[in-house]
Amino acid sequence: MNHLQTLTAICNLPTAPYREQLVVAWLLEWAKQRRIHVTRDGVGNVYLHYRRGKPFKRPLIIEAHMDHPGFVVKKQRRDGTIEAAFRGGVKPSLFEKARAKFFTDRWHPTRVLTVKPNKKSRFLDVTLAAVKEKLPPGTLGMWDLPDAVIENGLFKSRVCDDLGGVAAIVCLFEELLDQKIDGHVIGLCSRAEEVGFGGVLAACENKWLPKNAVIIGLETSKASDFAKQGNGAIIRVGDRTGLFSLGLTHFVTQAAASIADDDKHFKYQRALMSGGTCNTTAVTAYGFDATCLCVALGNYHNQHVKGDPGYGDAPKAGPGIASETIHTGDFLGMVGILVAVVQRFKTYTPGVDFLRERFHKLHRDEQVALFKTTPL
C-alpha cells in the first residue's frame, strides 16, 4: 500500500475510547507481515519497535492515540432501543437529529433520540432508536458517516483524530524499512486519549516508558486562520494547557527546514494549537522531553459548526455532525518530517545548550567588538 492507502485503511476502522480492539488487530497483522516486533503493556497500549544499526543514545518514541469520540452500548431494551454512553468531547446540542451506527461484524444504523450529561462520569447518556439485531454491552458505535474518500486533495473520513496519527506511524515505519534507515524508534499507539489521556497516563504512572525516552506526539488539531489546511504539517509548539520542549521543538523545526531547503515546494508550519489538550502535555507533565507534530483538522470531533474550519466540506450525519477532514499534502509532509527527524536524531542533545552556545559565539565574535568601537 502507498501512504494514502494506509491512511484510508486505518481511518476506516471503527473505534471509540476503551474500544480500540479493531485498530489493535489491524496493527498486529501489519506488524506480523512486516516483521515488526510488537509489545503490549498492562492496559493494552501497542508498542511497535524498529531497530537497525547502532542504537540512539536514547530511544525515540512517536506516539498517537487509537481512539476517537464515539458510543459504547450500556444496554439494549426489549424493544431494541439502545442506551449508550458517548465518550469524548462533542457538544450535546449537535446530537439533534444525528444518525449513528454500531459495529459488530457489520454496521447497524440508528439515530439519536435523547442526550444528557451523566452526573457520575464525564460521558454523555444517549438513547438511540431501536435496531433489530442484539447489541451486547460494550458494542462500539460511531456517527453514521461513509468510508473515507479523497476529493481535490482533501481526505474526508468519519475519523481522522487520531487514526491519522496512527497511520503516520505506520507510514514512517514503512519508510524506515524500505530505506534501511538506522535508528531505534518506538511507535506508541495509545488508548483512551479522548477521555483524559488514559493509555499515556497508565504508561507514565507505571513507568512503562524508558526514562530517557524522547517523545514526539502526533495529532490532528483543529485548523485555524493561522494554521490552515494545505499549508503543510504543523510543528505544534504547545496546546491549550502548555508549551512543549523548546530544544526538541527546535530540532524538529530544523528537520522540516532541511527538507524545505532541498525542495522548494515543501511546506510546513509552526504554531500554538490551542484548540485542545493532547497526550504530549501529559508526558511533559511526567518530565519527558516531548513535542508534537500535527495536521490541521476540519470538523474537529465531527462537529459541523457554521464558521468553523471544514464547514460544508464533507458528508454529514445530521445538521451538526460531519466527517473530519485533513489535507493529503499535510499528512504526507508529516511523514516526511518524521523520516528526517529519525535520520538526524543521532545528533540530538536535549535541552537548549546548543542555543546558548550559538548566542555565546555570536556575542563573542561580532557584538563585543562593536560595543567597544561604538560606545554611547
C-alpha positions in Angstrom: 0.0 0.0 0.0 1.1 3.6 -0.6 0.8 6.1 2.3 -2.7 7.4 1.3 -4.0 3.8 1.0 -2.6 3.2 4.5 -4.3 6.3 5.8 -7.6 5.2 4.3 -7.4 1.7 5.6 -6.7 2.7 9.2 -9.2 5.6 9.3 -12.0 3.3 8.1 -11.6 1.2 11.2 -14.3 1.5 13.9 -13.0 2.8 17.2 -14.1 4.5 20.4 -12.4 5.3 23.8 -11.6 2.0 25.5 -12.9 0.1 22.5 -9.9 0.2 20.2 -9.7 -3.6 19.5 -10.1 -3.4 15.7 -7.3 -0.9 15.4 -5.1 -3.1 17.5 -5.9 -6.1 15.4 -5.0 -4.2 12.2 -1.7 -3.1 13.7 -0.8 -6.6 14.9 -1.5 -8.1 11.5 0.5 -5.4 9.7 3.4 -5.8 12.1 3.4 -9.6 11.6 3.6 -9.1 7.8 6.4 -6.6 8.0 8.2 -8.4 10.8 8.0 -5.6 13.2 8.5 -6.5 16.9 5.4 -5.7 19.0 4.9 -5.4 22.7 1.8 -4.6 24.8 1.7 -3.1 28.3 -0.7 -3.7 31.1 -3.5 -1.6 29.7 -3.2 -2.7 26.1 -1.2 0.1 24.5 0.7 -1.1 21.4 4.4 -0.6 21.0 6.0 -1.1 17.6 9.7 -1.5 17.7 12.2 -0.6 14.9 15.9 -1.2 15.4 18.6 -1.0 12.8 22.3 -0.3 13.1 23.9 1.5 16.1 21.1 2.4 18.6 20.5 6.0 19.6 21.7 7.3 22.9 18.1 7.5 23.9 15.0 5.9 22.3 12.8 8.0 20.1 9.1 7.4 20.8 6.5 8.5 18.2 3.0 8.5 19.8 -0.5 8.6 18.5 -3.8 7.5 20.0 -6.1 4.9 18.6 -9.5 6.2 19.9 -12.0 8.8 18.6 -15.1 10.1 20.3 -17.8 7.5 20.0 -20.7 5.5 21.5 -20.5 2.4 23.7 -23.6 0.4 24.4 -24.7 0.2 28.1 -27.8 -1.9 27.5 -30.4 -2.7 24.9 -34.0 -2.5 25.9 -36.6 -5.2 25.0 -37.9 -3.0 22.2 -34.4 -2.7 20.7 -33.8 0.8 21.9 -30.2 1.4 22.8 -28.9 3.1 25.9 -25.3 4.1 25.3 -22.5 6.3 26.8 -20.9 8.8 24.4 -17.2 9.1 25.2 -15.4 12.1 24.0 -15.8 15.8 23.6 -18.8 16.7 21.4 -21.3 19.4 22.2 -24.7 17.9 23.2 -26.6 20.4 21.1 -25.0 18.9 18.0 -26.6 15.5 18.6 -30.0 16.7 17.5 -31.3 14.7 14.5 -28.0 12.9 14.2 -27.5 9.4 12.8 -25.3 6.8 14.3 -24.3 3.2 13.7 -23.0 0.4 15.9 -20.5 -2.2 14.8 -20.5 -6.0 15.4 -19.5 -7.9 12.3 -21.1 -5.2 10.3 -22.7 -1.8 10.8 -26.2 -1.3 12.4 -27.7 2.1 11.6 -29.7 4.0 14.2 -30.4 7.6 15.2 -30.1 9.7 18.4 -33.3 10.2 20.4 -32.1 11.9 23.6 -28.8 13.1 25.1 -28.0 14.3 28.6 -24.9 14.6 30.8 -24.1 11.9 33.3 -23.6 13.4 36.7 -21.3 10.5 37.8 -18.9 10.4 34.8 -17.5 12.6 32.1 -19.6 10.7 29.5 -22.9 11.6 28.0 -26.0 9.4 28.3 -27.6 8.8 24.9 -30.7 7.0 23.9 -30.8 5.8 20.3 -33.6 4.3 18.1 -34.2 0.6 18.1 -32.3 -1.8 16.0 -33.5 -5.4 15.3 -30.1 -7.1 16.0 -28.9 -7.8 19.5 -26.1 -5.5 20.5 -24.2 -6.7 23.6 -23.0 -4.2 26.2 -19.7 -2.8 25.1 -20.5 -2.7 21.4 -18.9 0.4 19.9 -20.7 2.9 17.8 -19.7 5.9 15.6 -21.6 8.6 13.6 -23.3 7.2 10.5 -20.8 8.6 8.1 -19.3 6.9 4.9 -15.9 5.4 4.5 -13.0 7.7 3.7 -12.6 9.4 0.3 -10.1 11.8 -1.2 -11.5 14.7 -3.2 -9.4 17.6 -4.5 -6.6 16.8 -2.1 -8.9 16.7 1.0 -9.2 13.4 2.9 -12.7 13.1 4.3 -13.3 10.4 7.0 -15.6 9.7 9.9 -12.4 9.7 11.9 -9.1 11.5 11.3 -8.3 12.3 15.0 -6.2 10.4 15.7 -6.2 7.4 13.4 -4.4 9.7 11.0 -1.6 9.9 13.6 -1.5 6.1 13.9 -1.4 5.9 10.1 1.6 8.3 10.1 3.5 6.0 12.5 2.8 3.0 10.1 4.0 5.1 7.1 7.1 6.2 9.0 8.0 2.5 9.7 7.4 1.6 6.1 9.9 4.3 5.1 12.4 3.2 7.7 12.2 -0.4 6.4 12.3 0.5 2.7 15.1 3.0 3.1 17.0 0.8 5.6 17.5 3.8 7.9 19.5 3.3 11.1 17.8 4.1 14.4 15.9 2.9 17.5 12.3 4.1 17.1 9.2 3.0 19.1 5.8 3.7 17.8 3.4 4.0 20.7 -0.2 3.6 19.8 -2.1 4.6 22.9 -5.6 4.1 24.2 -8.4 6.3 25.5 -6.9 9.7 24.9 -10.2 11.3 24.2 -11.5 10.8 27.8 -8.4 12.0 29.7 -5.2 10.6 28.2 -5.9 7.1 29.8 -3.3 5.0 27.9 -0.5 7.5 28.2 -1.2 8.2 31.9 -1.1 4.5 32.6 2.3 4.2 30.8 3.7 7.2 32.8 2.2 6.1 36.2 3.5 2.6 35.8 6.9 3.6 34.4 6.4 1.6 31.2 8.3 4.2 29.1 12.1 4.3 29.1 13.2 7.1 31.5 15.4 8.7 28.9 13.0 8.5 26.0 12.4 11.4 23.7 8.7 11.6 22.7 7.0 13.2 19.6 3.3 13.1 19.7 1.2 13.1 16.5 -2.2 14.8 16.4 -4.8 16.1 14.1 -5.6 19.5 15.6 -8.4 22.0 14.9 -7.5 24.2 11.9 -7.5 28.0 12.3 -6.8 31.2 10.5 -3.1 30.8 11.5 -2.8 27.1 10.9 -4.7 26.3 7.6 -5.2 23.1 5.8 -2.9 22.7 2.8 -0.1 24.8 4.2 1.9 21.9 5.4 2.3 19.8 8.5 2.4 21.8 11.8 5.2 21.8 14.3 3.0 22.2 17.4 4.8 24.3 20.0 2.0 23.8 22.6 -1.6 23.2 23.2 -4.4 24.7 25.3 -2.7 23.8 28.5 1.0 24.4 28.0 4.2 24.6 25.9 6.4 21.7 24.8 10.1 21.2 24.9 12.0 24.2 23.4 15.0 22.2 22.3 13.2 19.3 20.8 10.6 21.5 19.1 13.5 23.5 17.5 15.2 20.2 16.5 12.0 19.1 14.7 11.7 22.5 13.0 15.3 22.2 11.8 14.4 18.7 10.3 11.5 20.3 8.5 13.6 23.2 7.3 16.2 20.8 5.9 13.5 19.3 3.6 12.4 22.7 2.5 16.0 23.7 1.7 16.1 20.8 -0.9 12.5 21.0 -2.1 11.1 24.5 -2.9 7.6 23.0 -3.0 7.7 21.5 0.5 5.6 23.4 3.1 5.4 23.3 6.8 4.0 25.4 9.6 4.8 26.2 13.2 2.0 27.2 15.6 0.5 27.0 19.1 -2.6 24.8 18.6 -4.8 25.8 21.5 -8.0 24.0 20.4 -7.5 21.3 22.9 -5.0 19.5 25.3 -3.2 16.4 24.0 -1.1 13.5 25.1 2.1 15.5 24.7 1.1 17.7 27.6 0.6 14.6 29.7 4.0 13.1 29.1 5.6 16.6 29.5 4.0 16.7 33.0 5.8 13.5 33.9 9.1 15.0 33.0 9.7 13.7 29.4 11.4 15.6 26.7 8.5 15.9 24.3 7.0 17.9 21.5 4.2 17.4 18.9 3.6 17.3 15.1 0.1 17.7 13.8 -2.0 18.4 10.7 -4.9 20.9 10.5 -8.3 19.3 11.1 -11.6 20.3 9.7 -14.9 19.5 11.5 -13.0 18.8 14.8 -14.5 15.8 16.6 -17.1 15.6 13.8 -18.6 18.9 14.9 -20.2 20.7 12.0 -20.5 24.3 13.1 -21.0 27.2 10.7 -17.9 29.4 10.6 -15.6 26.6 11.8 -12.9 25.1 9.5 -14.4 22.3 7.4 -17.9 23.5 7.5 -19.7 22.4 4.3 -16.7 20.4 3.1 -17.7 16.8 4.0 -20.6 14.3 4.2 -23.0 14.8 7.2 -24.7 12.6 9.7 -27.1 15.3 10.8 -27.2 19.1 10.9 -24.4 19.3 13.5 -22.2 16.2 12.6 -19.9 15.6 9.6 -16.8 13.7 8.5 -13.5 15.1 9.7 -11.1 16.3 7.0 -7.3 16.7 6.6 -5.2 17.7 3.6 -3.3 14.8 2.0 -0.3 17.0 1.4 -0.2 17.9 5.1 -0.3 14.2 6.0 2.4 13.2 3.6 4.5 16.2 4.8 4.2 15.0 8.4 5.5 11.6 7.4 8.4 13.2 5.6 9.3 15.3 8.6 9.3 12.2 10.8 11.7 10.5 8.4 14.0 13.5 8.5 13.9 13.6 12.3 14.9 9.9 12.5 17.8 10.5 10.1 19.1 13.4 12.1 18.3 12.1 15.6 21.8 10.8 16.4 22.8 14.5 16.6 20.1 15.5 19.0 21.1 16.7 22.5 18.3 17.5 25.0 18.0 21.0 26.4 19.0 24.4 25.0 22.8 24.3 25.4 23.1 24.4 21.6 21.2 27.7 21.6 23.3 29.2 24.4 26.4 28.2 22.6 25.2 29.8 19.4 24.3 33.0 21.2 27.7 32.9 23.0 29.6 32.6 19.7 27.5 35.4 18.1 28.2 37.8 21.1 31.9 36.9 21.3 32.7 37.0 17.6 30.6 40.0 16.5 29.0 42.0 19.2 31.8 42.6 21.7 33.9 44.4 19.2 31.0 46.6 18.1 30.2 47.6 21.6 33.9 48.5 22.1 34.1 50.6 18.9 30.7 52.3 19.2 30.3 53.3 22.9 27.5 55.6 23.8 
